[in-house]
Each structure stands twice: as C-alpha cells, then as structure tokens.
Amino acid sequence: GKSLEQIDDIDKAIQLLQEYTEPDYLDSAYGPECLRLLGTSHLVRFRLTREPSDAERALRLLTDLLAQLQPGRRDRLQCLIALAELYLEPDTDSYDVSMALRYISDGVEDAYPFYR
C-alpha cells in the first residue's frame, strides 16, 4: 500500500543523497544541505519502519553536521530543529526531552541573537 510506496521513495532519496556526501562535495555550497537532508531522510524512514539503525544514522549525521556549522546559518537552525525532533522520538535510544529543548533553545538564540 501507501506505506510501502513511501518507504520505497525514502529509500531512493537516501540512495541519491548518499552520493552527495563525499568529503569534497561537503565543502560545496550545497554539501551541508545534502547532509542535513540525508539525516532527516533517515529520520523519516525510522518513523515509517521503526528500524533503530535509521534513528542512529540520523543522529550521527546531524550531530556531525552541527559541529561544522557556524551559529547564525540558516542550515544550522534547520539542523538544530531536526535534532530536536529526533530527541523527541520516544522509540529511540536517543529519546531525551531535555536535549530536544536545548537544541530548540540554541535555535532560538541563533535566529534571534538580540534576545540573549
């Protein structure tokens, strides 16, 4: 049914995005965006299949990306939001509401530095 089609679509997206995560491509203008999309694609697949390895891969990709992004960048805010969503997934080893709130708080500070 529809769920199998969605899983097939997300599998294709992951396969395509994986090709754009080579080290030299990550330094390009679109590299961080591709890595973030790959991480969020793993999160979406986790939500469809409940496969723990997808949640773990999403966490690793997004955490690695966050370490490379400077505060104030739009893609950093999107990465923080994706990480917060991941930490709010109750069926993962990474479920941690306080961490999710920390990432949301970091995102708000990034977006509105004058509120610090």
C-alpha positions as CSV (number, residue, x, y, z in Angstrom):
1,G,0.0,0.0,0.0
2,K,0.8,3.6,0.5
3,S,3.3,2.9,3.3
4,L,5.4,0.6,1.0
5,E,5.4,3.4,-1.6
6,Q,6.6,5.9,0.9
7,I,9.4,3.6,2.1
8,D,10.5,3.0,-1.5
9,D,10.5,6.8,-2.1
10,I,12.6,7.5,1.0
11,D,15.0,4.6,0.1
12,K,15.5,6.3,-3.2
13,A,16.1,9.7,-1.6
14,I,18.6,8.2,0.8
15,Q,20.5,6.4,-2.0
16,L,20.6,9.6,-4.1
17,L,21.7,11.9,-1.2
18,Q,24.3,9.4,-0.1
19,E,26.1,10.1,-3.4
20,Y,26.4,13.8,-2.4
21,T,28.1,13.3,1.0
22,E,31.6,12.7,-0.3
23,P,34.2,14.9,1.5
24,D,34.9,17.2,-1.5
25,Y,31.2,17.8,-2.1
26,L,30.5,18.6,1.5
27,D,32.7,21.7,1.1
28,S,30.5,23.0,-1.7
29,A,27.6,25.4,-1.2
30,Y,25.1,22.5,-1.2
31,G,27.0,20.0,0.8
32,P,25.6,20.8,4.2
33,E,22.1,20.9,2.9
34,C,22.5,17.4,1.3
35,L,23.9,16.1,4.6
36,R,21.0,17.5,6.6
37,L,18.5,16.1,4.1
38,L,20.2,12.7,4.3
39,G,19.9,12.8,8.1
40,T,16.3,13.9,8.1
41,S,15.6,11.2,5.4
42,H,16.9,8.6,7.8
43,L,14.6,10.1,10.5
44,V,11.6,9.8,8.1
45,R,12.5,6.2,7.3
46,F,12.8,5.5,11.0
47,R,9.3,6.9,11.5
48,L,7.9,4.6,8.8
49,T,9.8,1.4,9.6
50,R,10.8,1.8,13.3
51,E,14.3,0.5,12.4
52,P,16.7,1.7,15.2
53,S,19.7,1.9,12.8
54,D,17.9,4.7,10.9
55,A,17.5,6.8,14.0
56,E,21.1,6.1,15.0
57,R,22.3,7.1,11.5
58,A,20.2,10.3,11.6
59,L,21.7,11.2,14.9
60,R,25.2,10.6,13.8
61,L,24.8,12.6,10.5
62,L,23.0,15.5,12.1
63,T,25.4,15.8,15.1
64,D,28.4,15.7,12.8
65,L,26.9,18.3,10.6
66,L,26.0,20.6,13.5
67,A,29.7,20.5,14.6
68,Q,30.6,22.0,11.2
69,L,28.1,24.8,11.0
70,Q,28.6,28.3,12.4
71,P,25.9,29.9,14.6
72,G,23.6,32.1,12.6
73,R,23.5,30.0,9.5
74,R,20.0,29.0,8.2
75,D,21.1,25.4,7.7
76,R,22.4,25.3,11.3
77,L,18.9,26.3,12.5
78,Q,17.3,23.5,10.4
79,C,19.8,21.0,11.7
80,L,19.0,22.0,15.3
81,I,15.3,21.6,14.6
82,A,15.9,18.1,13.1
83,L,18.0,17.1,16.1
84,A,15.3,18.3,18.4
85,E,12.7,16.2,16.5
86,L,14.9,13.2,16.8
87,Y,15.4,13.6,20.5
88,L,11.6,13.7,20.8
89,E,11.1,10.3,19.2
90,P,10.1,8.1,22.1
91,D,11.1,4.8,20.4
92,T,14.7,5.7,20.1
93,D,17.8,5.2,22.3
94,S,18.3,9.0,22.0
95,Y,14.9,10.0,23.4
96,D,15.7,12.9,25.7
97,V,13.2,15.8,26.1
98,S,15.8,18.0,27.8
99,M,18.2,17.6,24.9
100,A,15.4,18.4,22.5
101,L,14.7,21.6,24.4
102,R,18.4,22.5,24.5
103,Y,18.5,22.3,20.6
104,I,15.3,24.3,20.3
105,S,16.8,26.9,22.6
106,D,20.0,27.0,20.7
107,G,18.0,27.5,17.5
108,V,16.0,30.4,19.0
109,E,19.3,32.0,20.2
110,D,20.7,31.6,16.7
111,A,17.7,33.1,15.0
112,Y,17.2,35.9,17.5
113,P,20.6,36.8,18.9
114,F,19.3,40.0,20.4
115,Y,17.3,38.0,22.9
116,R,20.4,36.6,24.6
